[in-house]
Amino acid sequence: EYSADGSNKFWDIERTGSKLTIKFGKIGASGQTQLKTFGSDAEAIVAHDKLVAEKTKKGYVAAGGAAKAKAAPAKAAPAKTAPASGIKPTALVIKPLHEAAMHGIVVRDRIAVATGTTCFATSNGKKFHRRDTPGTSFGLFEIDGKIYSMGGPFAVTSDHGATWKTIKLPFDGYRFTLAHDASGQWWLGCADGVVLTSDRPDKNWKTASFKTAGKVMAILVLDGKLIFVGPGGAGAWDGKSYKAIKGFNKRDIVTRITEAPSGALIAIGDGGIAYRSTDRGKSFTAVKSGAKVDLEDCAWVAGALFVVGANGTLLRSTDEGKTYKNVPTKTQKLWAIASWGDGAFLAGDGGIFSLAAPEDTYWKGAQDQFEPPPPEIEKGFEPTKASSGREAIYKKLLAAALAEHDVLSTPLRAMRTADLKPKLAKTVEDGTEGADQVYADWLSDQGDPRGELAQVQLRLAKDPKNKELKKLEKKLLATHSEALLGKLAEASKMLDLEWHAGFITKARIAAVSDDDDDDDGDDDGDGDEGEKKELPPLEKVLGWLLDSPSARFLRELVVGIVIRDDENSYNNVAKVIGGRYLPSLRTLFLGDFSYEETELNWSHLGNLEPMWKALPNLESLKLRSGSMKLGSIVLPRLRELTVITGGMDLKGARAIATARWPSLELLSLQFGPAHEGGDVKVKELQPILDGASLPRLKHLGITNYDHTDQLIEPLAHSKILPQLSELDLKMGTLADEHAGRIFALQKAFAHLTKLDVHDNYLGSEGKAVLKKTKLPMSFGEQRDDDGPDERFASAYE
């Protein structure tokens, strides 16, 4: 009431949910009524307190006088005492809406915005669309029509998350909560008990004159004072001093506090704690929530209090927090709840859910304002046509590469022991049909034990289930072990050999740990074990293998772990291979180790350049390890190259892009994230995209790459794409916003038989866009998208 200067007026305000009912006029008259509706309860509370403060400043006092007003301050009910629609809180059911993990959610003007490490929004209560991200967000607050994100950065949006602006603060730690009091002052709760305050939200922030007991989890504006909750319970600031509130346990961590319609206060927190206050926050009394898990947030929905927490916990109280009942859910931790009408949204690690009655009509007729426009094929775009005359280019490049390799390998060929039957050996080396039988006959004529073994093995190849032939083969290998293996017999535990026609054709070599080596040495007859024989280094055994006459026609070599520690390196392996001329070798794999033996990036390929001159006919090369030095590569006959690494550097990429291997049909490159050394930009791959030196390439894999999203445009306009049949972009950084660009340029990819985007960040929206094309997409499993700043190549260790 206001009585001064001859005026006798009354002014009355009441809040019901998001609505304010204001009555005013002369005392004794019925007066006028004004109704104001806001986008949320929180917005209505702020407006209520602001109007009360303005009237108080003008001289209005509570009916009955100023003294009475102080003893019983006016208060606003934070929630409806009963749902206007008649929907009962027990009728509310949970329905999943969106899978992305979220930590905070607010509702305003029939628009909901949710954040976590990403941001999504809905305007129809059903479909959530990706928006810009404010950075890691722990919670959201809607005040005066703007949405504020608390977390790492402190950010604000005025367009429902389409854009965010970061606000600078004089505190670098985490921020958890925000409040705006009736006097217009802003308050921000942070880690370490730090409280910041300002006269406006976008600047002028400074540290308050007091600190709380620990991180500030929530702030309640009440009766002209502020109540802060967090570790140790709660405390109140009245503008002059900060005092702890009685009733809490020092070990309590309170996470949220709310006001009931009756004016009672309710607090919840970690470990399932719950408290009530009936004296406007002077003291609190513990009550039983029935939960043992951490409780994170609460809201008034359909006239009841709902509380969310860990393990998908959802509690309901219909008596203002005196008792609670568990509402079963099937989800993970719930972090936040935001009410609307007689329903609410729940947000947590399992995504976003609605909590509403089936007959609820709050979102009925609401339009989807955030649905992106349908993708369109780019007008005027025409894909590059496949270049003609590639076979002629191939022959020219092959001739040049063969000539270059011939010069490089001349010293090795001069050192190599000559074959006794060179022309016949060459036919076996080339894989000429029937040559191995002719060579076996010649060996038999020479009395070479390989001849007899070859005859048995050739017969066994035609009749692999013949037990007698198997026994005979085993006997011959044992009987002639010294002649067939020589020094290799000393390191049999390190070798896995396959024989054909009297010769080792496939070999795998790997270091053996002490645990794997069960050679007990000679028994002295007294039961005492002899000393274990120490196995020679792998590179020495590899040298024995490559120098062995039995390995003259070795076609496939696999090298496993070299040293069983963090210094596993193939540098010496490359030197051993590079010291011999190996015309029969067709397949080479370096790095065949397991996760238990060493991590991918803990292993090093070393300098592989010495190998290239030794491998004139190599057709398949697989390199798997961390760092590598490839040098100048000349491999005329190579058809397949696979590089698996968690961090290919710039020099490695340039070596591959400029290599001379005109026969290459498959090129699969795994790069790795930048923080592990994968610093290759798209421009460094341009020689590959131009395809001038790759006339026969059919399969291109640019995988495990930090910049997959930047590849779409260059690939679509590249000269190499038209000749490819398969494109592999798995383990990269493609997300929903990139699907539209692939759609627009789909003509360029239409000829492919496979487009692999497995293990990227494509969500339901992106996949839906790409499924509208006729492209042969292979989606596989996709990673959860936490926003552009959190997208990396998949593998690095």
C-alpha positions, 0 to 999 in steps of 0.5 A, a space after each residue: 500500500 502507498 499512503 502519501 501526498 493525498 494518495 491511498 493506493 494498493 498494489 498486489 502481485 501473485 505468481 502462478 507458475 510462469 504467470 503474474 497476476 497484478 491488481 492495483 487501484 485506490 484502497 477500498 476500490 476493486 481496482 484493475 487486473 493485469 495478467 503477464 505471461 512469461 516463457 518460464 517460471 524462472 523468468 516470472 520469478 525474476 520479473 516478480 522480484 523486480 516489480 516488488 523492488 520497484 514498488 518498495 523503492 517508490 514507497 509502497 509497504 506491505 499492508 499493515 505497515 513497514 514493520 509488519 512487512 519486515 517481519 513477514 515479507 511478501 513472497 511469490 509461489 515458485 510453482 502452481 499449487 495445482 495443475 491448471 489442466 487437471 493433470 495429476 503428477 502420477 499420470 506423467 510418463 517418461 519418453 526418450 526423445 534424443 540420444 546425445 548426452 546433456 547436462 543442462 536444459 531450459 525451456 522458454 517461449 515453447 523452445 527448449 535448449 539443452 547443453 553438455 559438450 554440445 548444444 541442441 534445441 527443439 521448438 516442437 517438443 519432439 525433435 532436437 537439432 544441433 546448434 552452436 556449442 558454448 563449450 563444456 556446459 554444466 548447466 543453463 539459466 534463462 534470465 531476462 530472455 537470454 540463456 546463460 551457460 555455466 561450465 568451463 566458459 561462461 557464455 550467453 545466447 539470445 538466439 536459442 543456441 544458434 550463436 554463443 558469446 563468451 563472457 570474460 570473468 576474473 576467475 579461471 575455474 569452473 562456474 556452476 550457477 547464476 542468479 539475478 536479485 530484485 535489486 538488479 545485481 547479478 551473482 555467479 557461483 564458482 568452484 573453490 567457494 568463489 562468488 562473483 558479482 556484477 551490475 550487469 551480466 556481460 561485464 564488470 564482474 568482480 569477486 564478492 567480499 565473501 566466500 562459501 565453504 566450497 563450490 557454489 552449486 545453486 543460489 536462491 534469491 529469497 526475501 532480500 537475501 541470497 542463499 548459497 548451497 554446496 559443500 557443507 550445506 548452505 549459507 546466507 548473504 544479507 548484503 552485509 555478512 555471510 553466515 552458515 545456515 543451521 541444520 546441515 551436516 558438514 559432510 553434506 554436498 547440497 546441489 539444489 534448493 527450491 521454494 515450495 508454494 507454501 513458502 517452505 524451502 527444499 534442498 537436495 544433494 549428493 548421497 540422496 540427502 534431502 532437507 526442508 526449512 519452514 522458517 524461510 531458510 533460517 534452519 533446515 531439517 533432514 528428511 528421507 528421500 529414499 535414495 542413496 545416489 547423488 541428486 542433481 536437480 529438481 523442478 515443480 511439475 504438475 503441482 509436484 516436486 520432481 528430483 533427478 539424479 544418478 543411475 537414472 533416479 527420478 523422485 516425486 514428492 506431492 507433499 512439498 518434499 516431506 516424503 518422496 516416491 521413486 519413479 522407475 526409469 531405464 536410463 543413465 544418470 540424469 543431470 537436469 530437469 526443466 518444467 513446461 506447462 504440466 510436463 518437463 524435460 529430463 537431461 542426462 548421460 542417456 539423452 533427453 526425455 520428456 516427462 508428461 501425461 499422454 493427453 498433454 497438449 502443451 506442444 500441440 501445433 508447435 512448428 519445428 523452427 530448427 529443421 534445416 532446409 532440405 539438401 539440394 544438389 549443387 547447380 552447375 556442378 559437374 564432376 571431373 571426367 575420368 582421364 583417357 590414356 591412363 594405360 599409356 601413362 602407366 606403361 611410361 611410368 612403369 618403364 621409368 620406375 623399373 629403370 630407376 630401381 634397376 640402377 638403385 639395386 645394381 650393388 645388391 644384385 652384384 653381391 647376391 649369390 648366383 643361382 646354379 640354374 638361373 633361368 629355371 630359378 627365374 621361372 619359379 621366382 616369377 610363379 610360372 605354372 609348373 616351374 616348381 615341379 621342374 625345379 623339384 625334379 632338378 633338385 632330386 637329380 642333384 641329391 638335394 634333400 629339398 628335392 625329395 621334400 619338394 616332391 612330397 609337398 607338391 603331392 600334398 598340395 594336390 591331396 592335403 588330407 593325405 595323412 601318410 604324406 603329412 607324416 612323410 613331410 614331417 619326417 623329412 623336415 626333422 631328418 634334414 633339419 640341419 641342411 634345410 634350416 642351418 642356424 635357423 634351428 637355433 631360433 625356431 621359437 621366433 619363427 613360423 614357417 610355411 613350406 612349398 615345393 621344398 622351400 620356405 615361401 611364407 615366414 613370420 618372425 617375432 621376438 620371444 619374451 622370457 615367459 614365452 621361452 620354455 626351453 629348459 636346456 639340457 637335463 643333467 640327469 639329476 633333475 636339475 634344470 640346465 641354463 636357458 639358451 638366450 635367443 639371438 636378436 631378431 635382426 640377426 635371425 632375420 638375416 639368417 632367414 633371408 640368407 638361407 638357401 631354403 628361403 630363396 623363393 620367400 614370397 611373404 614376410 611378416 615381422 612382429 614385435 622386435 623388442 618387447 618394450 616402449 622402444 620397439 623399432 624396425 630400423 635395423 629390420 629395414 637395414 637387414 632387408 635392404 642389405 639383400 636383393 629379394 626378387 621373390 618377395 611379394 608381400 611384406 608386413 612390418 608391425 604385426 604386434 598385439 596390444 599387449 606387446 606394445 601400443 601403436 604409437 609406442 612402436 617406431 618404424 624407423 628409417 625404411 628407405 634402405 629397403 626399397 632398392 631390395 624389393 623389385 617385385 614387391 606387390 603388397 606392403 603393410 606398415 603398422 607403427 608410430 613414427 616413420 621415415 620413408 624417404 624416396 620410394 621406388 617400388 615399380 610393382 607395388 599394387 597395395 600399400 596400407 599404412 596404419 599409424 596413430 601419427 603420420 608426420 608431414 615428411 611421411 605424407 610427402 614421401 607417399 604423395 611423391 613415391 614412384 609406384 605406378 602399379 598401385 591399385 590400393 592406397 590406404 593411409 591411416 594418419 592419426 590425430 594432430 596431438 600424436 604427430 598427425 599434422 598432415 593438412 589437406 594440401 599435402 595430399 594434393 599430389 595424390 588427389 591429382 593422381 598424375 602418378 597413380 594411373 591404376 589406383 582403384 581404392 583410396 583410403 584417407 582414414 583416421 584423419 583429423 581433417 576428413 570434413 575438409 576433404 569433401 570439396 577437394 575430393 569432389 573436384 579431384 582428378 583421381 576420384 573418377 578412376 576410383 571404385 572405392 573411397 574409404 574415409 572411416 575413423 575421421 571427423 565427418 559430422 551432420 553438418 558435412 552430410 549436406 555438402 556430400 549431398 550437394 556434390 553427390 554426382 562426383 561420388 555416384 560412380 563409386 561401389 563403396 563409400 565407407 564413413 564408418 567411425 565418424 561422428 554422423 548422427 541421425 540427421 546426417 545419416 538421413 541426408 546421405 540416405 536420400 542419395 543413391 551413394 553406396 554408403 557404409 555407415 557402420 558404428 559412429 562415435 558420439 558427437 561432442 561438437 567441433 572442438 571434440 572431433 579427432 581421428 579415432 586411433 592414436 595408441 
